[in-house]
């Protein structure tokens, strides 16, 4: 389990690292070499490895929680798109062995203490009922880091991911406790207006937030819906 951060995760980005260069011959494609060089020179990747997180995405959730304060002891949490498990690790650590965490992803996720992890397509008809049965009560947090596989066509990728956001949101309305929070990743273009208007009807506050741990050149951001009205 990862250690608790003593400072804001934002300080990680400012750390100086020795630049690592990748020889072009290491992989067959320029894009593969570029990806590897970015990984080797990313302070969040290095810090995730040092602290035992499974991915740099853990710091996105840490920063979301620093801003909105929704994780804590005894929470019931649903983590959609949980693989490889970075967000689940953070949630489990903040739960301190109490509460319930249920994660689901198409990809396999190695076990995490304090969480129940399911390998399944969330859009399958029986997926929501499986999560409800394991959660043993209304959720305090429904968080989704789901994203459709990218095609390279920005508009299409945005729409496909938005479909996943809508599915997660409809589920959140079914399972959230009053006062609960819904968080989901969306791509550039934000949240579609009709969906955003519906969120404003069911939550006291809705906003978009891009954590510092999200790469500057990434088109991702997060929609955050606070204090579910029920």
N, C-alpha and C positions, 0 to 999 in steps of 0.2 A: 504494500500500500504506500502511496506517495506521502511524503512529508508535508506538513502544513506550511504554506507560505507565510512569512513574517512581514512581507511588504507587498504592496500592490503588484500584481503580475505585470503591470505596465513597465516596471523598471527593467524587465528582462530585455525588451527591445533595445534599450539604450546601452546594453553591455557590449563592450568591444571584444571582438573575436579575431583570431588570426585568420586571414583570408585563405581559403582552401581552393586550389585550382584543380580542375579535372581535365585529364588528357583526353583529347577528342577521340582517341582510339579505344577508350574504355567501353563505349557503347557504339552501336552502328549508326545511330541517328543523332542529329544535332539537338533535337528536343529532349532526348533521354539524357544527354550530357548536361544540358541546361538545367533540367529538373534535379539531377544529382548535385550539381554545384550549388543550386539554391538551397537544397536540403542541408548540405554540409556547412553552409554559411548562415543558417537560420538560427538565431539565438533561442527561439522557442523550441525548436527541435532538440537542441543541445540541453536545454533546461528540462524538457519532458523526459529525456533519457536519464538525466542526473537524478530526477525525483521519482522515477519509476512509473510515469504516466505512459500509456500506450500510444498516445499521439499528441501532437502540439495542440490539437483542438481542445484539450482539457483546459488550456488557458483562456479560451473563448468563454467557456462556461464560468470559470473562476471570475473573469471580469464582468460578465453579465450579473453574477451573484453579488459582486462588490457594489454594483450600481443599484440593483433592485432588491437585494436581500430576501431571497425566496427559498434558499436551502437552509437546512438545520435539522436538529435532532427530532426524530419521530415523524418525519414527513413521509407521505405516500407519493411516490414519484413514478411517472411513466416516461421512459426514454425511447423515443422512436428513431430508428436509424442509428442504433447504439454502437455498431461495430466501428472500430476495433475495441471500444470500451472506455475511451478517455473520459467522456462525460459521466458514464456510470461510476467510474472510479471516484471522481470528485464528489458526486452525490452520495455515494456510500460512505466516504470519509466524513462528510458533513453530517450524515445521519447517526454516526457513532454507534452503529449496531442496533439502532431502533428504527421503527417505521418499516416501510415496504418499498422496494424498487423493482419494477418490471421493465425490462428492455426487450426490444424486438428489432430484428434486422434480417434482410435477405441473406446476408453473409454470416458465417459462423463467428461467434464471439467466445473467447476463452472465459471460463468461469471467473466471477468476481464475488468475493465474500460480501454478503449483505444484499445481493441482488439475484433475481431470477431472470434468466436470459433465454429468449425464444428465437429460433431461426425460422422465420416465416415472412412472407409478403404481407405487410400490414393492410394492403388493399384487398386481401382475400376476405370473403364474407364472414368467416368464422374467427378472424384475428381479433376484433374488438372484444368479443365474448371471452376469449382465452385470457386476455389481459385483465378484464374485469374480475374473472374468477380467481386470479392469482393476487390481485391487489387487496381483496378483503375490505373494501370500503371506498368512499369517494377519494379522488386524488387531490393533493394540494398543488401539484405541479404536473403539467403535461408539456414536455419539451421535445421538439423534433429537429434533428439535424439531417433529416432525409433530403436527398436531392436525386433527381433523375440522372442517369448516365448522360454525360454531355455529348452533343452531336457536332459542336463547333458553330452551330447556328444560334446566336445569342437569344433571339426572340423565341425560337422553339424550345430551347433549354429552359428559359424563364417560364413558359407556359406549362411545360411538363412538370417542373418542380412545383409550380403553383397548384397543380392538381393534387399533389401530395400534401401541400399545406392545407388545402381545403378539406381533404379527407381527415387529416389530423385535427383540424379545427372542429369539424362536426363531431368527432369522437370526444374531444375535450369538453364540448358542451354537454355531452351525456354523462361524463364521469367526474368532472371537477366539482369540488366542494365550494360552497359560497366563500368568496375571498381568494379563490385559487388563481393561479397564473398560467398563461399559455405562452410559449415561446417557440418560434419556428424560423428556420432559415429560408430566406427568399433571395432571388437573384436580382440584379440591377433592374430597376423598374418598380421595385417595392411590391406592395401588396395591392392586388386589383381593387378598384374603388368599391364595388359592391360588397366584396368580402370585408374590406376595411369598415364600411358603414355598418355591416352586421356585427362586427366585433365591438364597435362603439355602443351598440345597443345592449350588449351582454356583459361588457366590462366597463369599469369606471374610467379607465385610461388606456389608450392604445398609442404606441409610438414605435419608431424604428431606431435601432441602435447597431452600430458597427464596432465590435470590440477592437481594441488596439492589436490584439493577437491575430486578427484577421488581416491577411496580407493586403497592403495598400493597392496592389494591382488586381485584387480579387473583386468580382462583381457581387459577392455575397454580402448580405446584411441580415439582420434579424428583426422580425416583428415581435413586439412584446405587448401582451394584453394583460393588464393588471386588475385584480380584485373582481373576480367573476361574480355577477349579480345573482346567478342561479336561475 
